[in-house]
């Protein structure tokens, strides 16, 4: 299957209309809200997500993992992950499908970078969105949505999970957006087995508000406390004393 053709042919025209209708104008004077973040600080609490057993619900302030019980129970705006194969390793990352609703409550997925997204800014990229985002395809005649998905099949595909190390803070990131590409976020995941690349668990996630871009950062890094920053700034601003010898 030609992934690039699939990404563009069914949804680009509809998405262009939606982007034009939902464009948000932001000025430099508008204060940007801090992204909503969640991180499992204790690695023992990080849930396994790579066995196709759960959907991770998006845009939630605290984790919501919904059991994958089949098509009739798909939650809106959610992502699931699965790995498979022994001799030839494979993996898929896929959003939910949604039928009869427009715009569909099904996430778009960020394509470039092979899940190595630390330092990337997630944004719509305007008319060039198709180079960056795999947007769900929607059929207005049937009301059926085909989910966005990223894949690996051996050495082929959108990423290579076997290239990520275990226990060395070598995190992978899954960038997502809503269908309109007007809201952005990411999942941070880690390999949880030194010998088997099939095991991946959720480290945390972050998402912004409507119309705001978001920078992908390592959620496990704790920034300095505000008091420490203020103290450092105060010391830097003190006048230097002159001493006579």
C-alpha positions as CSV (number, residue, x, y, z in Angstrom):
1,X,0.0,0.0,0.0
2,X,1.3,3.4,-0.9
3,X,1.2,5.2,2.4
4,X,1.7,8.7,0.9
5,X,-1.1,8.3,-1.6
6,X,-3.5,7.0,1.2
7,X,-2.6,10.0,3.4
8,X,-3.5,12.6,0.8
9,X,-6.1,11.4,-1.6
10,X,-9.2,11.0,0.6
11,X,-9.0,13.8,3.1
12,X,-6.8,16.7,1.8
13,X,-9.7,18.5,0.1
14,X,-12.0,18.2,3.1
15,X,-9.3,19.1,5.5
16,X,-8.3,22.2,3.6
17,X,-11.9,23.4,3.9
18,X,-12.0,22.7,7.6
19,X,-8.6,24.4,8.2
20,X,-9.9,27.5,6.5
21,X,-13.1,27.5,8.5
22,X,-11.4,26.9,11.9
23,X,-8.3,29.0,11.5
24,X,-7.4,30.7,14.8
25,X,-5.7,34.0,14.7
26,X,-3.2,34.6,17.5
27,X,-1.4,37.8,18.1
28,X,1.9,38.3,19.9
29,X,0.1,39.9,22.8
30,X,-2.0,36.9,23.5
31,X,-0.7,34.9,26.5
32,X,-0.2,31.2,25.6
33,X,-1.5,28.7,28.2
34,X,1.0,26.2,29.6
35,X,0.5,22.8,28.1
36,X,-1.3,20.2,30.2
37,X,1.2,17.5,31.2
38,X,1.1,14.2,32.9
39,X,4.1,12.0,33.7
40,X,4.4,8.7,35.7
41,X,7.3,9.7,37.9
42,X,7.6,6.1,39.3
43,X,8.6,3.8,36.4
44,X,6.9,0.9,38.1
45,X,3.6,2.6,37.5
46,X,4.0,3.1,33.8
47,X,1.4,0.9,32.0
48,X,2.2,-1.4,29.1
49,X,0.6,-0.1,26.0
50,X,2.1,-2.1,23.1
51,X,0.0,-5.3,23.2
52,X,-3.0,-3.9,21.5
53,X,-5.1,-4.2,24.7
54,X,-5.8,-0.6,25.4
55,X,-6.7,2.7,23.8
56,X,-5.1,5.8,25.3
57,X,-7.7,8.5,25.4
58,X,-6.4,11.9,24.3
59,X,-7.1,15.4,25.7
60,X,-7.5,14.1,29.2
61,X,-5.9,15.8,32.2
62,X,-5.2,12.5,33.9
63,X,-4.6,9.1,32.2
64,X,-7.6,7.3,30.8
65,X,-6.8,3.9,29.3
66,X,-9.8,2.2,27.7
67,X,-9.8,-1.6,27.1
68,X,-9.7,-2.5,23.4
69,X,-12.9,-4.5,23.1
70,X,-13.6,-4.1,19.4
71,X,-15.1,-1.7,16.9
72,X,-18.4,-1.2,18.8
73,X,-16.6,0.3,21.8
74,X,-14.0,2.6,20.3
75,X,-13.5,5.8,22.4
76,X,-13.3,9.1,20.6
77,X,-9.9,10.7,20.1
78,X,-7.7,7.8,21.2
79,X,-4.6,5.9,20.1
80,X,-3.6,2.3,20.4
81,X,-0.3,0.5,19.8
82,X,0.6,-3.0,18.9
83,X,3.8,-5.0,18.1
84,X,4.1,-8.4,16.4
85,X,6.4,-10.8,14.8
86,X,9.6,-12.6,15.9
87,X,11.9,-13.0,12.9
88,X,10.5,-9.9,11.3
89,X,9.5,-7.3,13.8
90,X,6.5,-5.2,13.2
91,X,4.5,-2.5,14.9
92,X,1.5,-0.2,14.4
93,X,0.3,3.0,16.0
94,X,-3.3,3.7,15.0
95,X,-6.1,6.2,16.0
96,X,-9.7,5.3,16.5
97,X,-12.3,5.2,13.7
98,X,-15.5,7.1,14.0
99,X,-18.5,6.8,11.8
100,X,-21.2,9.3,10.9
101,X,-19.6,12.3,12.5
102,X,-17.9,15.3,10.9
103,X,-15.3,16.5,11.7
104,X,-14.4,13.0,12.9
105,X,-13.2,12.8,16.5
106,X,-10.2,10.7,15.4
107,X,-6.6,11.9,15.8
108,X,-4.1,12.8,13.1
109,X,-0.5,11.4,13.6
110,X,2.8,13.2,13.0
111,X,4.9,11.4,10.4
112,X,8.5,12.8,10.2
113,X,11.2,12.0,12.7
114,X,10.6,8.3,13.2
115,X,9.2,8.9,16.7
116,X,12.5,10.8,17.6
117,X,10.6,14.1,18.1
118,X,12.3,15.7,21.1
119,X,12.8,19.4,20.2
120,X,10.2,19.3,17.5
121,X,7.4,21.9,17.4
122,X,4.1,20.3,16.5
123,X,2.0,22.7,14.3
124,X,-0.3,22.5,11.3
125,X,2.2,23.6,8.6
126,X,-0.6,25.2,6.6
127,X,-1.0,24.0,3.0
128,X,2.0,21.7,3.4
129,X,0.3,19.7,6.2
130,X,0.3,16.5,4.1
131,X,4.1,16.3,4.4
132,X,3.9,16.2,8.2
133,X,0.6,14.8,9.2
134,X,-1.2,11.6,8.5
135,X,-4.8,12.8,8.7
136,X,-7.7,10.4,8.9
137,X,-9.6,10.0,5.7
138,X,-13.3,10.8,5.7
139,X,-16.0,9.9,3.2
140,X,-18.8,12.4,3.1
141,X,-21.0,10.0,1.1
142,X,-20.8,7.1,3.7
143,X,-19.8,9.0,6.8
144,X,-17.0,6.5,7.4
145,X,-13.6,7.5,8.8
146,X,-10.4,5.5,8.2
147,X,-8.0,6.0,11.0
148,X,-4.6,7.5,10.7
149,X,-1.8,5.0,11.3
150,X,1.9,4.7,11.4
151,X,3.7,1.4,10.9
152,X,6.9,-0.6,10.9
153,X,7.4,-3.8,9.0
154,X,11.0,-5.0,9.5
155,X,13.3,-2.3,8.2
156,X,10.5,-0.6,6.3
157,X,7.9,1.9,7.6
158,X,7.5,5.2,9.5
159,X,9.8,4.3,12.4
160,X,12.1,1.6,13.8
161,X,11.4,0.7,17.4
162,X,14.3,-1.8,17.5
163,X,16.7,1.2,17.2
164,X,15.6,2.6,20.6
165,X,17.6,1.5,23.6
166,X,16.5,0.2,27.0
167,X,17.3,2.0,30.3
168,X,19.2,4.9,28.7
169,X,16.4,7.5,28.6
170,X,16.0,6.8,24.9
171,X,12.4,7.9,24.7
172,X,10.1,7.7,21.7
173,X,7.3,10.3,21.1
174,X,4.0,9.9,19.2
175,X,2.9,13.3,18.0
176,X,-0.9,13.7,17.5
177,X,-3.4,16.4,16.6
178,X,-7.1,16.6,16.1
179,X,-8.6,16.2,12.6
180,X,-8.6,19.9,11.9
181,X,-4.9,20.2,12.9
182,X,-5.8,23.0,15.3
183,X,-4.8,21.3,18.6
184,X,-1.6,19.3,19.3
185,X,0.0,16.9,21.8
186,X,2.3,14.0,22.1
187,X,2.7,10.7,24.0
188,X,6.1,9.8,25.5
189,X,6.9,6.1,25.5
190,X,9.8,3.9,26.5
191,X,11.1,0.4,25.9
192,X,10.6,-1.7,29.0
193,X,12.5,-4.8,28.2
194,X,16.2,-5.1,27.5
195,X,15.9,-8.3,25.4
196,X,12.5,-7.9,23.7
197,X,11.5,-4.8,21.7
198,X,7.9,-5.7,21.8
199,X,7.4,-4.2,25.3
200,X,6.6,-0.5,25.5
201,X,5.0,1.5,28.2
202,X,3.6,5.0,28.6
203,X,5.8,7.5,30.3
204,X,3.5,10.5,30.0
205,X,1.9,12.9,27.7
206,X,1.3,16.6,27.0
207,X,-1.2,18.6,25.0
208,X,-2.0,22.3,24.3
209,X,-5.1,24.3,23.9
210,X,-6.9,25.0,20.6
211,X,-4.8,27.1,18.2
212,X,-1.5,26.6,20.2
213,X,1.6,24.9,18.9
214,X,3.4,22.6,21.3
215,X,7.1,21.8,21.7
216,X,8.0,18.1,22.4
217,X,10.2,17.9,25.5
218,X,11.3,15.1,27.8
219,X,8.6,15.1,30.5
220,X,10.8,13.3,33.0
221,X,13.1,16.3,33.3
222,X,12.0,18.4,36.2
223,X,12.6,22.1,35.6
224,X,14.3,24.2,38.4
225,X,11.9,25.5,41.0
226,X,10.8,29.1,40.4
227,X,12.4,30.3,43.7
228,X,15.8,29.0,42.4
229,X,15.4,30.8,39.1
230,X,14.5,34.0,40.9
231,X,17.5,33.7,43.2
232,X,19.8,33.1,40.2
233,X,18.3,36.1,38.4
234,X,18.7,38.3,41.5
235,X,22.3,37.4,42.0
236,X,23.1,38.0,38.3
237,X,21.5,41.5,38.6
238,X,23.5,42.7,41.7
239,X,26.1,45.4,41.1
240,X,29.7,44.2,41.4
241,X,31.7,45.7,44.2
242,X,35.0,47.3,43.5
243,X,37.8,46.5,45.9
244,X,40.9,48.7,46.4
245,X,44.2,46.9,46.9
